[in-house]
Amino acid sequence: MTKNPYDVLGVSKNATADEIKQAYRSKAKEFHPDRNVGLPDDEAKIVEDKFKEANSANETLTNPQKKAEYD
């Protein structure tokens, strides 16, 4: 089961497009692989997975059709 994209980005279900964009950029910046160089393999994998979750959540919430299907 995929995670709730609203929870992944930390926004409410009635968040605006700008709020979603800002939340995504914050998460992407925090978990980007280039910012987390030198981590042990197990921690690097966790950070990579969180980065992928943020990308997936952003894709779902910024695409009106995908968002409507999810909601």
N, CA, C and O atoms as a printed pandas DataFrame, in Angstrom:
     atom_number atom_name residue_name chain_id  residue_number  x_coord  y_coord  z_coord
0              1         N          MET        A               1    0.844   -1.187    0.000
1              2        CA          MET        A               1    0.000    0.000    0.000
2              3         C          MET        A               1    0.887    1.247    0.000
3              4         O          MET        A               1    1.847    1.338    0.764
4              5         N          THR        A               2    0.555    2.192   -0.856
5              6        CA          THR        A               2    1.336    3.413   -0.916
6              7         C          THR        A               2    0.939    4.336    0.228
7              8         O          THR        A               2   -0.171    4.264    0.757
8              9         N          LYS        A               3    1.858    5.189    0.586
9             10        CA          LYS        A               3    1.596    6.113    1.682
10            11         C          LYS        A               3    0.731    7.271    1.210
11            12         O          LYS        A               3    0.693    7.602    0.025
12            13         N          ASN        A               4    0.048    7.870    2.154
13            14        CA          ASN        A               4   -0.796    9.019    1.877
14            15         C          ASN        A               4    0.092   10.184    1.433
15            16         O          ASN        A               4    0.950   10.616    2.202
16            17         N          PRO        A               5   -0.090   10.704    0.210
17            18        CA          PRO        A               5    0.782   11.773   -0.274
18            19         C          PRO        A               5    0.678   13.053    0.554
19            20         O          PRO        A               5    1.639   13.817    0.642
20            21         N          TYR        A               6   -0.474   13.284    1.151
21            22        CA          TYR        A               6   -0.624   14.462    2.007
22            23         C          TYR        A               6    0.252   14.329    3.251
23            24         O          TYR        A               6    0.881   15.295    3.681
24            25         N          ASP        A               7    0.288   13.127    3.826
25            26        CA          ASP        A               7    1.120   12.882    4.999
26            27         C          ASP        A               7    2.604   12.944    4.661
27            28         O          ASP        A               7    3.405   13.468    5.434
28            29         N          VAL        A               8    2.961   12.406    3.500
29            30        CA          VAL        A               8    4.370   12.401    3.092
30            31         C          VAL        A               8    4.899   13.829    2.997
31            32         O          VAL        A               8    6.010   14.117    3.441
32            33         N          LEU        A               9    4.100   14.717    2.418
33            34        CA          LEU        A               9    4.539   16.107    2.262
34            35         C          LEU        A               9    4.202   16.976    3.468
35            36         O          LEU        A               9    4.691   18.099    3.587
36            37         N          GLY        A              10    3.374   16.459    4.353
37            38        CA          GLY        A              10    3.022   17.216    5.553
38            39         C          GLY        A              10    2.075   18.371    5.280
39            40         O          GLY        A              10    2.187   19.430    5.897
40            41         N          VAL        A              11    1.143   18.170    4.358
41            42        CA          VAL        A              11    0.153   19.202    4.040
42            43         C          VAL        A              11   -1.249   18.665    4.287
43            44         O          VAL        A              11   -1.461   17.454    4.350
44            45         N          SER        A              12   -2.193   19.572    4.424
45            46        CA          SER        A              12   -3.579   19.156    4.632
46            47         C          SER        A              12   -4.219   18.811    3.288
47            48         O          SER        A              12   -3.685   19.134    2.227
48            49         N          LYS        A              13   -5.354   18.160    3.355
49            50        CA          LYS        A              13   -6.049   17.728    2.137
50            51         C          LYS        A              13   -6.547   18.927    1.311
51            52         O          LYS        A              13   -6.757   18.803    0.104
52            53         N          ASN        A              14   -6.729   20.054    1.946
53            54        CA          ASN        A              14   -7.186   21.239    1.216
54            55         C          ASN        A              14   -6.052   22.236    0.979
55            56         O          ASN        A              14   -6.298   23.436    0.860
56            57         N          ALA        A              15   -4.826   21.752    0.912
57            58        CA          ALA        A              15   -3.669   22.615    0.667
58            59         C          ALA        A              15   -3.713   23.178   -0.747
59            60         O          ALA        A              15   -4.184   22.525   -1.678
60            61         N          THR        A              16   -3.222   24.384   -0.889
61            62        CA          THR        A              16   -3.166   25.021   -2.206
62            63         C          THR        A              16   -1.986   24.456   -2.988
63            64         O          THR        A              16   -1.118   23.781   -2.435
64            65         N          ALA        A              17   -1.976   24.745   -4.275
65            66        CA          ALA        A              17   -0.879   24.293   -5.136
66            67         C          ALA        A              17    0.454   24.862   -4.660
67            68         O          ALA        A              17    1.477   24.178   -4.702
68            69         N          ASP        A              18    0.439   26.115   -4.206
69            70        CA          ASP        A              18    1.674   26.730   -3.710
70            71         C          ASP        A              18    2.158   26.068   -2.425
71            72         O          ASP        A              18    3.362   25.899   -2.233
72            73         N          GLU        A              19    1.246   25.696   -1.556
73            74        CA          GLU        A              19    1.626   25.010   -0.312
74            75         C          GLU        A              19    2.212   23.628   -0.610
75            76         O          GLU        A              19    3.178   23.206    0.025
76            77         N          ILE        A              20    1.626   22.940   -1.569
77            78        CA          ILE        A              20    2.133   21.625   -1.969
78            79         C          ILE        A              20    3.529   21.768   -2.567
79            80         O          ILE        A              20    4.433   20.997   -2.247
80            81         N          LYS        A              21    3.693   22.753   -3.433
81            82        CA          LYS        A              21    4.979   22.998   -4.073
82            83         C          LYS        A              21    6.058   23.322   -3.040
83            84         O          LYS        A              21    7.170   22.799   -3.110
84            85         N          GLN        A              22    5.724   24.178   -2.091
85            86        CA          GLN        A              22    6.678   24.565   -1.057
86            87         C          GLN        A              22    7.044   23.367   -0.172
87            88         O          GLN        A              22    8.211   23.185    0.174
88            89         N          ALA        A              23    6.059   22.562    0.190
89            90        CA          ALA        A              23    6.310   21.384    1.026
90            91         C          ALA        A              23    7.183   20.378    0.282
91            92         O          ALA        A              23    8.097   19.794    0.864
92            93         N          TYR        A              24    6.901   20.178   -1.006
93            94        CA          TYR        A              24    7.703   19.250   -1.798
94            95         C          TYR        A              24    9.147   19.721   -1.883
95            96         O          TYR        A              24   10.072   18.934   -1.679
96            97         N          ARG        A              25    9.341   20.979   -2.179
97            98        CA          ARG        A              25   10.709   21.500   -2.303
98            99         C          ARG        A              25   11.483   21.356   -0.997
99           100         O          ARG        A              25   12.676   21.055   -1.001
100          101         N          SER        A              26   10.803   21.571    0.101
101          102        CA          SER        A              26   11.443   21.418    1.407
102          103         C          SER        A              26   11.884   19.968    1.633
103          104         O          SER        A              26   13.013   19.715    2.052
104          105         N          LYS        A              27   10.984   19.022    1.353
105          106        CA          LYS        A              27   11.304   17.597    1.527
106          107         C          LYS        A              27   12.385   17.154    0.542
107          108         O          LYS        A              27   13.296   16.413    0.911
108          109         N          ALA        A              28   12.286   17.604   -0.705
109          110        CA          ALA        A              28   13.270   17.223   -1.712
110          111         C          ALA        A              28   14.654   17.736   -1.339
111          112         O          ALA        A              28   15.653   17.037   -1.510
112          113         N          LYS        A              29   14.704   18.946   -0.834
113          114        CA          LYS        A              29   15.976   19.520   -0.415
114          115         C          LYS        A              29   16.557   18.734    0.762
115          116         O          LYS        A              29   17.758   18.468    0.804
116          117         N          GLU        A              30   15.709   18.369    1.703
117          118        CA          GLU        A              30   16.147   17.637    2.890
118          119         C          GLU        A              30   16.672   16.245    2.546
119          120         O          GLU        A              30   17.668   15.800    3.117
120          121         N          PHE        A              31   16.010   15.554    1.616
121          122        CA          PHE        A              31   16.339   14.162    1.334
122          123         C          PHE        A              31   17.096   13.932    0.030
123          124         O          PHE        A              31   17.322   12.786   -0.357
124          125         N          HIS        A              32   17.488   15.001   -0.650
125          126        CA          HIS        A              32   18.179   14.833   -1.927
126          127         C          HIS        A              32   19.494   14.079   -1.721
127          128         O          HIS        A              32   20.244   14.377   -0.792
128          129         N          PRO        A              33   19.772   13.101   -2.590
129          130        CA          PRO        A              33   20.999   12.301   -2.446
130          131         C          PRO        A              33   22.287   13.130   -2.437
131          132         O          PRO        A              33   23.237   12.776   -1.739
132          133         N          ASP        A              34   22.334   14.202   -3.184
133          134        CA          ASP        A              34   23.536   15.034   -3.217
134          135         C          ASP        A              34   23.802   15.745   -1.892
135          136         O          ASP        A              34   24.942   16.108   -1.606
136          137         N          ARG        A              35   22.777   15.943   -1.092
137          138        CA          ARG        A              35   22.941   16.591    0.208
138          139         C          ARG        A              35   23.260   15.582    1.308
139          140         O          ARG        A              35   23.592   15.967    2.429
140          141         N          ASN        A              36   23.161   14.316    0.995
141          142        CA          ASN        A              36   23.363   13.279    1.997
142          143         C          ASN        A              36   24.485   12.319    1.606
143          144         O          ASN        A              36   24.393   11.114    1.839
144          145         N          VAL        A              37   25.533   12.862    1.016
145          146        CA          VAL        A              37   26.688   12.062    0.611
146          147         C          VAL        A              37   27.472   11.667    1.858
147          148         O          VAL        A              37   27.618   12.458    2.790
148          149         N          GLY        A              38   27.964   10.457    1.863
149          150        CA          GLY        A              38   28.799   10.008    2.959
150          151         C          GLY        A              38   28.055    9.297    4.074
151          152         O          GLY        A              38   28.659    8.917    5.078
152          153         N          LEU        A              39   26.775    9.116    3.915
153          154        CA          LEU        A              39   26.019    8.378    4.921
154          155         C          LEU        A              39   26.314    6.887    4.793
155          156         O          LEU        A              39   26.625    6.407    3.702
156          157         N          PRO        A              40   26.217    6.156    5.894
157          158        CA          PRO        A              40   26.344    4.702    5.790
158          159         C          PRO        A              40   25.250    4.155    4.867
159          160         O          PRO        A              40   24.202    4.780    4.704
160          161         N          ASP        A              41   25.495    2.999    4.270
161          162        CA          ASP        A              41   24.578    2.440    3.271
162          163         C          ASP        A              41   23.141    2.324    3.756
163          164         O          ASP        A              41   22.217    2.640    3.007
164          165         N          ASP        A              42   22.929    1.879    4.989
165          166        CA          ASP        A              42   21.560    1.706    5.469
166          167         C          ASP        A              42   20.844    3.046    5.621
167          168         O          ASP        A              42   19.658    3.148    5.308
168          169         N          GLU        A              43   21.542    4.064    6.092
169          170        CA          GLU        A              43   20.931    5.393    6.209
170          171         C          GLU        A              43   20.715    6.020    4.839
171          172         O          GLU        A              43   19.710    6.695    4.621
172          173         N          ALA        A              44   21.641    5.806    3.920
173          174        CA          ALA        A              44   21.510    6.343    2.568
174          175         C          ALA        A              44   20.276    5.761    1.880
175          176         O          ALA        A              44   19.579    6.463    1.148
176          177         N          LYS        A              45   20.011    4.489    2.116
177          178        CA          LYS        A              45   18.838    3.832    1.527
178          179         C          LYS        A              45   17.544    4.437    2.070
179          180         O          LYS        A              45   16.588    4.645    1.323
180          181         N          ILE        A              46   17.520    4.716    3.370
181          182        CA          ILE        A              46   16.338    5.326    3.987
182          183         C          ILE        A              46   16.090    6.709    3.402
183          184         O          ILE        A              46   14.956    7.052    3.068
184          185         N          VAL        A              47   17.151    7.503    3.279
185          186        CA          VAL        A              47   17.030    8.854    2.725
186          187         C          VAL        A              47   16.576    8.786    1.268
187          188         O          VAL        A              47   15.732    9.574    0.842
188          189         N          GLU        A              48   17.131    7.853    0.511
189          190        CA          GLU        A              48   16.739    7.689   -0.889
190          191         C          GLU        A              48   15.258    7.321   -1.004
191          192         O          GLU        A              48   14.551    7.845   -1.864
192          193         N          ASP        A              49   14.796    6.427   -0.142
193          194        CA          ASP        A              49   13.387    6.035   -0.158
194          195         C          ASP        A              49   12.473    7.210    0.176
195          196         O          ASP        A              49   11.416    7.366   -0.435
196          197         N          LYS        A              50   12.873    8.036    1.139
197          198        CA          LYS        A              50   12.067    9.214    1.494
198          199         C          LYS        A              50   12.035   10.213    0.346
199          200         O          LYS        A              50   11.011   10.852    0.103
200          201         N          PHE        A              51   13.148   10.350   -0.357
201          202        CA          PHE        A              51   13.202   11.239   -1.519
202          203         C          PHE        A              51   12.244   10.746   -2.598
203          204         O          PHE        A              51   11.520   11.539   -3.202
204          205         N          LYS        A              52   12.240    9.440   -2.837
205          206        CA          LYS        A              52   11.336    8.854   -3.831
206          207         C          LYS        A              52    9.873    9.012   -3.411
207          208         O          LYS        A              52    9.014    9.273   -4.253
208          209         N          GLU        A              53    9.588    8.855   -2.123
209          210        CA          GLU        A              53    8.216    9.043   -1.626
210          211         C          GLU        A              53    7.759   10.477   -1.860
211          212         O          GLU        A              53    6.625   10.709   -2.277
212          213         N          ALA        A              54    8.642   11.442   -1.591
213          214        CA          ALA        A              54    8.298   12.850   -1.793
214          215         C          ALA        A              54    8.024   13.124   -3.270
215          216         O          ALA        A              54    7.078   13.837   -3.605
216          217         N          ASN        A              55    8.843   12.563   -4.149
217          218        CA          ASN        A              55    8.618   12.728   -5.593
218          219         C          ASN        A              55    7.286   12.147   -6.013
219          220         O          ASN        A              55    6.533   12.776   -6.756
220          221         N          SER        A              56    6.995   10.952   -5.542
221          222        CA          SER        A              56    5.734   10.298   -5.886
222          223         C          SER        A              56    4.538   11.092   -5.369
223          224         O          SER        A              56    3.548   11.268   -6.079
224          225         N          ALA        A              57    4.633   11.565   -4.137
225          226        CA          ALA        A              57    3.543   12.356   -3.554
226          227         C          ALA        A              57    3.332   13.635   -4.349
227          228         O          ALA        A              57    2.195   14.032   -4.603
228          229         N          ASN        A              58    4.423   14.280   -4.741
229          230        CA          ASN        A              58    4.319   15.508   -5.521
230          231         C          ASN        A              58    3.669   15.241   -6.871
231          232         O          ASN        A              58    2.814   16.009   -7.313
232          233         N          GLU        A              59    4.069   14.156   -7.527
233          234        CA          GLU        A              59    3.470   13.805   -8.817
234          235         C          GLU        A              59    1.971   13.568   -8.677
235          236         O          GLU        A              59    1.193   13.977   -9.539
236          237         N          THR        A              60    1.572   12.922   -7.614
237          238        CA          THR        A              60    0.154   12.637   -7.394
238          239         C          THR        A              60   -0.635   13.916   -7.133
239          240         O          THR        A              60   -1.711   14.110   -7.699
240          241         N          LEU        A              61   -0.104   14.788   -6.278
241          242        CA          LEU        A              61   -0.867   15.963   -5.871
242          243         C          LEU        A              61   -0.818   17.120   -6.860
243          244         O          LEU        A              61   -1.670   18.007   -6.806
244          245         N          THR        A              62    0.156   17.132   -7.759
245          246        CA          THR        A              62    0.223   18.227   -8.724
246          247         C          THR        A              62   -0.460   17.886  -10.041
247          248         O          THR        A              62   -0.677   18.769  -10.871
248          249         N          ASN        A              63   -0.800   16.622  -10.241
249          250        CA          ASN        A              63   -1.519   16.205  -11.437
250          251         C          ASN        A              63   -3.003   16.136  -11.079
251          252         O          ASN        A              63   -3.400   15.281  -10.288
252          253         N          PRO        A              64   -3.825   17.013  -11.643
253          254        CA          PRO        A              64   -5.244   17.040  -11.273
254          255         C          PRO        A              64   -5.961   15.696  -11.431
255          256         O          PRO        A              64   -6.803   15.341  -10.606
256          257         N          GLN        A              65   -5.632   14.960  -12.472
257          258        CA          GLN        A              65   -6.292   13.670  -12.700
258          259         C          GLN        A              65   -5.883   12.658  -11.626
259          260         O          GLN        A              65   -6.732   11.956  -11.076
260          261         N          LYS        A              66   -4.585   12.583  -11.331
261          262        CA          LYS        A              66   -4.105   11.651  -10.306
262          263         C          LYS        A              66   -4.644   12.038   -8.924
263          264         O          LYS        A              66   -5.004   11.181   -8.117
264          265         N          LYS        A              67   -4.689   13.348   -8.675
265          266        CA          LYS        A              67   -5.205   13.813   -7.376
266          267         C          LYS        A              67   -6.670   13.442   -7.221
267          268         O          LYS        A              67   -7.092   13.003   -6.151
268          269         N          ALA        A              68   -7.448   13.617   -8.282
269          270        CA          ALA        A              68   -8.860   13.265   -8.232
270          271         C          ALA        A              68   -9.040   11.763   -8.020
271          272         O          ALA        A              68   -9.933   11.348   -7.281
272          273         N          GLU        A              69   -8.208   10.950   -8.653
273          274        CA          GLU        A              69   -8.285    9.504   -8.452
274          275         C          GLU        A              69   -7.936    9.139   -7.014
275          276         O          GLU        A              69   -8.560    8.258   -6.422
276          277         N          TYR        A              70   -6.938    9.818   -6.456
277          278        CA          TYR        A              70   -6.534    9.517   -5.089
278          279         C          TYR        A              70   -7.603    9.941   -4.078
279          280         O          TYR        A              70   -7.950    9.198   -3.160
280          281         N          ASP        A              71   -8.111   11.160   -4.278
281          282        CA          ASP        A              71   -9.112   11.691   -3.337
282          283         C          ASP        A              71  -10.388   10.879   -3.463
283          284         O          ASP        A              71  -11.365   11.151   -2.764
